[in-house]
Each structure stands twice: as structure tokens, then as C-alpha cells.
Amino acid sequence: SRKVGERIQVGDDVTITVNAGGGGGGAAVYRINAGGGSFTDSAGQVWSADEGFNTGRLSSTTTAIAGTTNDTLFQTERYDVSTAPELQYSLTVPNGTYRVNLYFADIYSGTHKVGARVFDVLIEGTLRFDNIDIFAEVGAFTALTKSTDVSVTDGVLNIEFRHQVENPKI
């Protein structure tokens, strides 16, 4: 169980940072290294081992990641090969407004072309990121960040990754 003021992020290909107060202000509630173990980043911030997910498989790489000083965070991933259920992270938080930061990198050579992996991200049941194609945006082995502010009214932050083409991942 996490307290307000602790940090959240779902990391790897995608990392989730949820900051209390929205707009990037306030301390993060979670910092999770998706698909990987706990780790301390270059700013001294501690990321917990992967938690809060309902399904998925793990993968990793040792290849360097461009656009970040925290390669470890982007070198592991949780991906979803099945459409039932869709991969979802459910994180207990106090009701309020949060900034959710998702960090991605395409680390699987089988999706290193435009259109090879496309997926949607819903947060709190609302489509926030439509047709994400990591490779089309930044290429292979390169960090990509997506951010949005959300309101939580039921005490649980839900982040869902929906299939379009290939497997969604974080």
C-alpha cells in the first residue's frame, strides 16, 4: 500500500508516473518499473518492482535506449498477447486529480516498422491515447513520453492497454 507523497511509475517501455495535483505538481503516488525489478534512477528516485497489473508477459533487452539517462527503466516491459482480458494496471489512490506520465520504447525487433504495433491507452475508462505507434513516433530503442491529467473518483486509478495491431505494452 502506498501513501500520498510516494512516487508511481510504470516503467520499461512505458512508465507511469502519477503525480498528485495534476499539472505535474506534487509528489508522485506511484513509480513502477513495468516488467522489471525495483531500481533507483539517475535522480535518486526509487521505482518499485512491477505491481498492480492483471495479466501479461515479460520481456527485456540490454540494448541502450536513446533519449534517456535511465536505460534500465526502458529495457524491461510487460506486454499483453491476449485480448481477454486487456492488460490493465489498477492502482489505489486517494480521489483527486493526477498527472499520468507513460514512458515507452520499442524494444522488440519484430515491431520495428511503422504500423507493426499499434495500441490504445484508456485511463479511468476514457480513451487518452489513440493508436499509439511507438516506432512511427520515435523509432526503435528510443524513449517516448506521453502525459495526461485525469480525475479519480472511485479510489482506483485504472490504466488499460487495448489491442489494435500486435501486442500493447508498457
Buried (B, 14 or more C-beta within 10 A) or exposed (E): EBEEEBBBBBBBBBBBBBBBBBEEEBEBBBBBBBBBEEBEBEEEBEBBEBBBBEBBBEBBBEBEBBEBEBBBBBBBBBBBEEEEEBBBBEBEBEEBBBBBBBBBBBBBEEBBEEEBBBBBBBBBEEEBBEEBBBBBEBBBBBBBBBBBBBEBEEEEBBBBBBBBEBBBBB
